[in-house]
Amino acid sequence: MSDFVPSEDDSDDIMAMVQELQIRLSFQEDSLQSLNEVIAKQDETIRQLQEQLRYFAKKVKTVESSVSQPGMNVGDERPPHY
């Protein structure tokens, strides 16, 4: 195995590549943080929507059970203006 000794030009190239990688890493970290914030907001929105869905489903069942009569479908009922 030979000992590689970088020249001045090689060192500059390596430093430029390291700096480029550091910049990319910084942008990726910022992107990741932004995406995490979006996911957290979406998760909260989904939770709220699920709760609203449960509430309205329960409400519909309550209304259906209080309105329905034996042998009559709520969907078959005529509006009051007929």
C-alpha positions in Angstrom: 0.0 0.0 0.0 1.4 3.3 -1.0 1.2 6.4 1.2 -0.8 9.1 -0.6 0.1 12.6 0.2 -2.4 15.1 -1.2 -1.0 18.1 -3.0 -2.2 21.6 -2.4 -4.7 21.3 -5.3 -6.0 18.1 -3.9 -6.5 19.6 -0.5 -8.5 22.5 -2.0 -10.6 20.1 -4.0 -11.3 18.0 -0.9 -12.2 21.1 1.2 -14.6 22.2 -1.6 -16.2 18.8 -1.6 -16.6 18.8 2.2 -18.1 22.3 2.1 -20.5 21.2 -0.6 -21.5 18.2 1.5 -22.0 20.3 4.6 -24.3 22.7 2.6 -26.3 19.8 1.2 -26.6 18.3 4.7 -27.8 21.6 6.1 -30.5 21.9 3.4 -31.6 18.3 4.0 -31.9 19.0 7.7 -34.0 22.1 7.0 -36.2 20.1 4.6 -36.6 17.3 7.0 -37.6 19.7 9.8 -40.2 21.3 7.5 -41.6 18.0 6.5 -41.9 16.9 10.1 -43.8 20.1 10.9 -46.2 19.4 8.0 -46.7 15.8 9.1 -47.5 16.9 12.6 -50.1 19.4 11.4 -51.6 16.8 9.1 -51.7 14.3 11.9 -53.6 16.8 14.1 -56.0 17.6 11.3 -56.7 13.9 10.7 -57.4 13.4 14.4 -59.8 16.3 14.4 -61.6 15.1 11.2 -61.9 11.6 12.7 -63.4 13.0 15.8 -65.9 15.0 13.8 -66.7 12.0 11.7 -67.5 9.9 14.8 -69.6 12.8 16.1 -71.7 13.1 12.9 -72.0 9.4 12.5 -73.4 9.2 16.0 -75.7 12.1 15.2 -77.0 10.5 12.0 -77.8 7.3 13.9 -79.6 9.2 16.6 -81.7 11.1 14.0 -82.4 7.9 12.0 -83.6 6.0 15.1 -85.8 8.9 16.2 -87.3 9.5 12.8 -87.7 6.1 11.4 -90.9 4.2 11.8 -91.4 0.4 11.2 -91.6 -0.3 7.5 -90.6 3.3 6.5 -87.2 4.2 5.2 -85.9 7.7 6.1 -84.8 8.1 2.5 -88.4 7.5 1.3 -89.8 10.4 3.2 -91.2 13.3 1.2 -90.1 16.8 2.0 -92.7 19.0 3.7 -93.3 21.2 0.6 -95.0 18.2 -1.2 
